[in-house]
């Protein structure tokens, strides 16, 4: 018997699922196996150990069911869920993200801090190096701003480097963004991005995790979370990555899940570009502007591509239409700080509205 998507979850069943979720050696596939075999988590928890052994489950799983730590952890999660903007989405229920439910091993429980409804909106994952170069983070921010303006939720792993730049840029333009953690939501890692995560939640975005709330950073959990980043998304954009980067794992998972894979090329002399070049050789779409992504996803009816902001009134473009400028001259004429000018110029260049020739910026006339 398989749990119906219409089966309501009682408080007792929710508590049983939270207990089941905390057991050692119970991953998504064994969790689903137990639900299918017993019909509910409540029945699985109360079933004799022999029935668990008959399913081929380790003895440690059945023995841990009644451990105080398991019961206490489930009780703590129930109290956590009583707080504002705290939710848990359960596989097999109507509010579970539809795209994520399609992957081979969807998480049985997904803890959400923030707005869970944005998980059903069209998402584009952006990933890359934790030790990204300045051009890399600038590119991530520029693409994130444009994609958020085009109606996408920006999804990433809340790591340092490219991930943080993508999340922050989406927040800065009033867009929505989803951070997927490799730890529990109450054991945040990396702590340096905690303030960013709080800002995301406060602005109507969300931070999610499949792990129990108190789960700390374990190396093996971060590749696992990558399948959620790609599984929630229509496609994955790799901005900057070495050949050993975990971002390539996300890209491989995306391809296996039938999602689009995009990569931004870079200098052949930059180690952070080699992972992207490898992806492109393997069939990822080479991306130079946001239009390359929008074209690939144009058939997705729910993405409001027409809402991309018009560049006509951009203050830097008005200056460039009047005369070519260096970036320093633009900063002086506009009154903007130079880093803000450089980021905006990168975005305008990627969108095909400006070009740099011999150290001077010019507006491109379409």
C-alpha positions, 0 to 999 in steps of 0.5 A: 500500500502506498500513502495517498496524496489525499491522506490527511496527516494527523498530529499523531502521524506527524509526530511518528514521521518526525520520529521515523525521520530521526532514526539512524540509517533511515534515508529517503528510500527506506522511509518510503519503504516503511510507509509503503509496507505499513501504510503510515509512520504511526503503524511503522513505529508500533510494528514489531522489530521482526516486521522491520527485519523482514523488510531488510532493515538494520536492527539498529533502526528498529531498536532506536525507535523508542530511544528518548533522544528520538522522542525528544527530538520529535517533540522539539520539532513539533514545538519548532513548528508552532513558531511563525514562518516554520513549516514541514512539507511531507512527501505524499502531501499536496503542498509538497513541491511538485518538481522535487517529488519527481526525483528518484529519492525525494526527501520524506520531510522538508523543513522550511523557515520562511514562505513555503509557497515559493517552492512551487514557483519557477526556480533557477539554481545558481551554484559555484565556487566557495572561493570565487573570484571577484569577477565570478561573484559579480557575474553571479550577482548580475545574473541573479538580479536579471533572472529574479527580475524575469520572474525566477526564484533563485535557488542555491546552497547558502555557501560562501562565494557564488551561492551567497552572491546569488542569494544577496543579489536576489534579495537586493532587487526584491526578488525571491530566493531559496537557500538549501542547507546541508545541516539542520535549520537550527545548526546553521552552517556556515555561520558567516551567512546566518545574517543573509539567511535571516534577511531572506526569511524576513523578505518573503524567501525561504531556507530549507533542509531535509535534515533534523533541526539539530543536524550539524555539518557532516561532509557527506550531507552536502552532496545529498543537499545538492539533489534538492537544489537541482530537484527544485529547479528548472535548470542549474547555472554553474557560474564558476567552478573547478573540476573538483567542485561540488557544483559539478555534482549538482550539475550532474544530478540536474542532468540525471533529473532531466533539468537544463544545465548551463555554464558560464565560460571563463579564461583558459588560464583561470582554474575556476573556469575549468569546471564550467568548460568541462560541463560545456564539453559534456553538453551543458549550454554555454551562457553569455547572457540571460537571454540564453537561459530565457530561450532555453526555458521559454516553453515553461508557461509559468515563467513571466518572461515579459516582466524582465525590467526594461533598460530604457530608463537605466541611469548609466545607459542614459549617460552612455547614449550621450557619450562613451565613458570609462567606468570611473567617469560613469561613477563620477557622473552618476554619483554611484560608488565604483563597485556599484557601477562595475556590477551594473555594467557587468549586468548591462553587458551580459544583457547586451545593452552595453559593451566595453571597447578600449577601456570605454563603455558604449551603449549598444543600439538594438 
